[in-house]
Amino acid sequence: MSADVAPLRSARRDELLERAYAHVLQHGIAAMSLRPLAREIGSSPRVLLYLFGSKDGLVRALLARARADELAALRERAPQEPQDLATIVVELWAWLAAPEHGGLLRLWVEAYARSLVEPTGPWAGFAQATVEDWLELLGGASATTAAQRTLALAVLRGAFLDLLASGDAQRTGAAVTLALGALT
């Protein structure tokens, strides 16, 4: 099966995708190898290749799964009516800083970075798509410019990268609060 042809959906494919997704949330995706992954999720490399077409196909499916989780969570926090940008940033920061989202955010960082250094691989377009997702979400703010939304995204992204690296929620949260003054 060609890596460019999406395999048909099946209950087994969905089940293994969920197991693989849970695994990469815990262990990362950058150094993922089919044989150990298959063993961990109760499958075989052959079955994974059959269901996903290739390792790249599996990576694409995992990235799509992660992006769907991220978008669902972010849209859940998105305002139903236009709000000021500071309110939206505070809501988003609360989600980003929550410890239970660490696995998804570490996976996002891996995929974002790989998308930048391997733009033609299974990561292709991931970084650009997530920038667009976030800017769209921030677009729910009333009376903001593209530059203000971009600044808000840069502040949030930088602060959560620092939070992931340091674990210092107090310092990074204070930085986001300080930056809110520049956003309005």
N, C-alpha and C positions, 0 to 999 in steps of 0.2 A: 504494500500500500504506500503510495507516495506521501511524503511529509506535507504536501500542499493540499491533500484531500482530507477533509474532516471526516473521521469515522462516524458511523451512525450512533446515535445515543442509545444506551441500554441501561437497564437497572444495574447490571454489574459494573459498567463503566462509571456510572454515577457513584456507586458505592466505593469503588477504588479511588476515584477522584477525591471523594470526601476523606478517605483514609490518608491518601497522599497529601492532601491539603493540611490535615491535622499534623502530619509528620513534618512538613516543611515549615509550618508555623512554629514548631518547637526547635527544629534543627537547621533551618535555612534551606536555601535552594541552590546557591552558587556551586557547591561541591556535590550536589546530588548525583548519585550513581544508581542506575536502574537495578542492578542485582541486590545491593543492600536495601534499597527502598522497597523492592518487591517482597523481600523476606520480611521486612518490618510490617508491611500492610497485608500480609497473607496472600500473596500472589506470586507470579513468576515474571521474569523479564519478558518472556514471549507473550504472555497475556497482555502486559502493558503495551508492548509494541503493537500487538493486534488491535487493541482498543483505542490507542492514541496515534497510531501511524508511525511514530518515531519518538525518540526522547524529546526532540524539539516540540513535537505535538503535545506531549505531556506537559512540558514547561509552559507552552502557550495556554493550555487548559487550566493549569494551576494559577497562572497570572490573571486569566480572565475571572477565575473563581475569587481570587484575592481582591481584584478590582471591584467585582460585584459586591463583596462584603463591605469594602470601604465606601463605595457609593451609597449603599443602603444605609449604613450607619450615618454618613454625612447628611444624606437627604432627610433622615429622621430628625436630625438636629436643625435642619434648615428652617428658617422662618416661613410661616404660611403667608404672612403679609410682609411687605417691605419693612425692614428695621434699619437702625443705624449700624454702620460697619463695626463699631466697637462692640456692640451687643453680639453680633454674629461671631466676631473674633473670640470673645470670652467663651461663648458656647462651644466653638470648635476647639479652643485650647483645653477646655474641661475634658472633651472627648480624647484629644491627643495625649493628655497627661495621665489619663486613667491607666493604671498598671495592667489591667486586663487586655489592653489593646497592644501591648508591647510586641507580641509575636507577629501580629499583622503589620505593624509599623516597621519592624526589622525586615520582614519580607519585602515590604514596599521599598525600603532603602536599597536592598540588594537588587531588586528588579529595576529600580530607577537608575542606579549606577551602571548596571550591565547594559541597559538600554542606551546609555550615553557612549559606552566604550565598544559595544558590539551592536551597532545600529541595524545590521542586516540579519541578525540571528532571531531566535524565538522571542527576544526581548524587544524587537523592533517596534518603535512607536509608543512604548509604554510610558516613558517620561513625558513626552509631549501630550499624550492622552490624559495623563493625570493632572498636568498643569491646566489643561482646558477644563477638566472636571471641577477642579478647585476654583478656578476663576468664574465658572458658571455659578457655582454655589455662592461665592462671594458677591456675584452680581445681584443677589437678592437684597443687597443693601440699598437703601434709598439714597439718592443724590450723591453717588460716588463716581469718581473717574476711573478709567482703566489703570492709571498710575497708582491710585489709592488701593485698588484691589490687588494690584501686583505687589505693592509694599506689604499689605496685610498677609499675602501668601508667603512672601519672603520671610517675614517675621515669624509666622507660624512654622514654616518649614525649618528655618534655622534653629528656632527654640526647641522644636521636638527632636532634631538631630542631636543637639547638645544634651537634651534630657536623656535620650537613649544612650549617649556616650558616658554621661556623668551620673545619671540617676538623681540629680539635684533638682527636684521639682520646685523647691522654694525659690531658688535663684532664677531658674528659667521662667517660672511663672511671674516673678517680679519683673523680669525683662520684658515679657509680653505686655504686662500692665503698663510699664513705662513707655513702650512703643505705641500704645493706644493713643497717646497725645499727638503723635505725628500722623496718625491715620485719619484724623478728623479735621 
